[in-house]
Amino acid sequence: MRDFSLLRLAFITILIMGILHFVAGAFYLYWTLSWFDYLMHFLGGLGGGLVIAWFVSNKNVSFTQTFIIVCCSVMFVGVAWEIFEKVNDIAQSTEGYVLDTIHDLLMDALGSLTAGFVGVNKLNK
């Protein structure tokens, strides 16, 4: 039987992210709180990483491979998201775009690292 605790944790994380995004849109938090976008990128990296860790947990891969797969997958999605923002001109500010992108990808990476550690520790038990 497959352990669904990682998937439940991912669902809760993504649900919190969705609620925060809805509240942020209503109260303009992305534009009034400079750190809010970073929080959302961290939660996105964490939630996505937990989902990937859950998918990988049923495969016959080592803990190191799981960690690497989680981190690389989340970073791939993070870079794709930044390209999507740029192509569709939905980035927050154009004057600090490069710095904002670096911060966003750093927070994606921190979220994926956290998900990797949680996933590997959960699988190790």
C-alpha positions as CSV (number, residue, x, y, z in Angstrom):
1,M,0.0,0.0,0.0
2,R,1.3,3.4,-0.9
3,D,1.9,6.1,1.7
4,F,-0.2,9.2,1.0
5,S,1.2,11.4,3.7
6,L,3.4,13.3,1.2
7,L,0.5,13.8,-1.1
8,R,-1.7,15.1,1.8
9,L,1.1,17.5,2.8
10,A,1.4,18.7,-0.8
11,F,-2.3,19.2,-1.0
12,I,-2.4,21.2,2.2
13,T,0.6,23.3,1.0
14,I,-1.0,24.0,-2.4
15,L,-4.4,24.8,-0.8
16,I,-2.7,27.3,1.5
17,M,-1.0,28.8,-1.5
18,G,-4.3,29.0,-3.4
19,I,-6.0,30.8,-0.5
20,L,-3.1,33.2,-0.1
21,H,-3.1,33.9,-3.8
22,F,-6.9,34.7,-3.7
23,V,-6.4,37.0,-0.7
24,A,-3.4,38.6,-2.3
25,G,-5.4,39.5,-5.4
26,A,-8.2,41.0,-3.4
27,F,-5.9,43.1,-1.2
28,Y,-3.0,43.8,-3.7
29,L,-0.5,42.0,-1.5
30,Y,1.8,41.3,-4.5
31,W,2.3,45.0,-5.0
32,T,2.2,46.2,-1.3
33,L,4.3,43.6,0.4
34,S,7.6,43.1,-1.4
35,W,8.2,39.7,0.2
36,F,4.9,38.1,-0.6
37,D,5.9,36.9,-4.1
38,Y,8.9,35.2,-2.5
39,L,6.7,33.4,0.0
40,M,4.5,32.2,-2.9
41,H,7.5,30.9,-4.9
42,F,8.7,29.1,-1.8
43,L,5.3,27.5,-1.3
44,G,5.1,26.6,-5.0
45,G,8.5,24.9,-4.8
46,L,7.5,23.1,-1.7
47,G,4.1,21.9,-2.9
48,G,5.4,20.9,-6.3
49,G,8.4,19.2,-4.8
50,L,6.2,17.2,-2.4
51,V,4.0,16.0,-5.3
52,I,7.1,14.9,-7.2
53,A,8.6,13.2,-4.2
54,W,5.3,11.3,-3.8
55,F,5.4,10.1,-7.4
56,V,9.0,9.1,-7.1
57,S,8.5,7.3,-3.8
58,N,6.8,4.4,-5.6
59,K,9.7,3.9,-7.9
60,N,12.9,1.9,-7.2
61,V,15.2,4.9,-6.8
62,S,17.7,5.8,-4.1
63,F,17.2,8.6,-1.6
64,T,19.9,10.7,-3.4
65,Q,18.2,10.2,-6.7
66,T,14.8,11.2,-5.2
67,F,16.3,14.4,-3.9
68,I,18.0,15.3,-7.2
69,I,14.8,14.5,-9.2
70,V,12.7,16.7,-6.9
71,C,15.1,19.6,-7.0
72,C,15.7,19.5,-10.8
73,S,12.0,19.1,-11.6
74,V,10.9,22.0,-9.4
75,M,13.6,24.2,-10.9
76,F,12.6,23.3,-14.4
77,V,9.0,24.4,-13.6
78,G,10.3,27.5,-11.9
79,V,12.4,28.5,-15.0
80,A,9.4,27.7,-17.3
81,W,7.2,30.0,-15.1
82,E,9.7,32.8,-15.3
83,I,9.8,32.5,-19.1
84,F,6.0,32.4,-19.1
85,E,5.9,35.7,-17.1
86,K,8.4,37.4,-19.4
87,V,6.7,36.2,-22.6
88,N,3.2,37.3,-21.4
89,D,4.5,40.5,-19.9
90,I,3.0,39.8,-16.4
91,A,6.2,40.4,-14.4
92,Q,5.7,42.8,-11.5
93,S,8.4,45.3,-12.4
94,T,10.3,45.8,-15.5
95,E,13.2,47.8,-14.0
96,G,14.2,45.2,-11.5
97,Y,13.2,42.2,-13.6
98,V,16.5,40.3,-13.5
99,L,16.9,40.7,-9.7
100,D,13.2,39.7,-9.2
101,T,13.8,36.6,-11.3
102,I,16.9,35.6,-9.4
103,H,14.9,36.0,-6.1
104,D,12.0,34.0,-7.5
105,L,14.3,31.1,-8.6
106,L,16.1,31.2,-5.3
107,M,12.8,30.8,-3.4
108,D,11.8,28.0,-5.8
109,A,15.1,26.3,-5.0
110,L,14.6,26.7,-1.2
111,G,11.1,25.3,-1.5
112,S,12.4,22.3,-3.6
113,L,15.3,21.7,-1.2
114,T,12.8,21.7,1.7
115,A,10.5,19.3,-0.2
116,G,13.5,17.1,-1.0
117,F,14.5,16.9,2.6
118,V,10.9,16.2,3.8
119,G,10.4,13.7,1.0
120,V,13.6,11.8,1.7
121,N,13.1,11.8,5.5
122,K,9.5,10.5,5.0
123,L,10.7,7.8,2.7
124,N,13.5,6.9,5.0
125,K,11.1,5.9,7.8
